[in-house]
Amino acid sequence: MGVFVFLPLVLPLTAWPIARLAEQHLHPRTATRLLAGVSALMALCSTVCLALIMVVGTAQLPGNPLPDSWSDPEVREAVPYDEVVGKAAIPALIAVAVAAARTVWRHHRLRRRAVRALEGLPPSPVAVLPDEEPYAYALPGGRGRIVVSTAMLARLDSRERRALFAHERAHLAAGHHRHLLAAQLSARANPFLRPLYTAVAYSAERWADEEAAEVIGNRRVMARAVGKAALISRGTPSPTLAGFAAGPVPRRVAALLGPVPSARAWPPAFTVAGAAIWTAAAGATASALSSANSAVALFLVLKAATPL
């Protein structure tokens, strides 16, 4: 197993250049799916890594619940260990579990609160709430609903409203809340993955922008609607709920005023965009393989040391 068990903890450092390259050079749809998948895989691998370090490093500590045979000298010789690192992995794993549980609980609590706010309204795809605060966001669940306040609608003209609804429908159709939640949970599991969460949030908004701009047939109207909504909106009630005015708005507006991004899913390897994808794939693969190798090695050794 050796030092390779620690690789999944540090490989997420590659998220920094990956996130930047993907944002700049990949189609938003490709970037969202790629970065969300890579962050989830790397988070899983780093969590497995912590669990392995804990099991190996604490096998000889008195009072541990592991089988006595796991601390035999033969096992300790076959499986490298460090008691200090093993002890440190325990609070780290607890912190990961608590952070993930709080994130999921907060996400579902806010969704339930949003659903309760819609009680009594007609079961239409668009729910308009009488509120002086301007906001608009996509609420998943069932077929999903678009939640918008009267204040937001009052400050947009007819074409901008059409852009708003097209944007939120794109969020619901693509299930962007799943990408956002997966990326946020990954960032909770490993802080090095925070750049990937930020990149996923931006790419998801850009994906919805491009889908909406294609529907309404006017990129300038789409850009104007995004910019106006950002100036007046308070955002969404949760980072995992996709909204109309979320993300770095100036970059979104600039992208909408520029050319339509290429829809090619996998760019050539000898380009910056191709380098972004291959770097992400290589980092995720190395993390997964090192975790799998360590887990299998530990399993085989401990199985041999565990009496039937």
Secondary structure, 3 states (H helix, E strand, C coil): CHHHHHHHHHHHHHHHHHHHHHHHHCCHHHHHHHHHHHHHHHHHHHHHHHHHHHHHHCCCCCCCCCCHHHHCHHHHHHCCCCHHHHHHHHHHHHHHHHHHHHHHHHHHHHHHHHHHHCCCCCCCCEEEECCCCCCEEEECCCCCEEEEEHHHHHCCCHHHHHHHHHHHHHHHHHCHHHHHHHHHHHHHHCHHHHHHHHHHHHHHHHHHHHHHHHHHCCHHHHHHHHHHHHHHCCCCCCCCCCECCCCCHHHHHHHHHCCCCCCCCCCCCCCHHHHHHHHHHHHHHHHHHHHHHHHHHHHHHHHHHCCC
